[in-house]
């Protein structure tokens, strides 16, 4: 059996690590090819903070 790198060691086998790598690369390629405009990080974080705050206040 091939010695796994620290990243691959998270997976049971080298084959699973390679399958994950292929999947991740296809997801990244699809994201980069997406023609929709990007959403600024600050905007996304503001929306998430509002969602979290609303959830916390509804549980109080």
Buried (B, 14 or more C-beta within 10 A) or exposed (E): EEEBEEEBEEBEEBEEBEEBEEEEEEEEEEEEEEEEEEEEEEEEEEEEEEEEEEEEEEEE
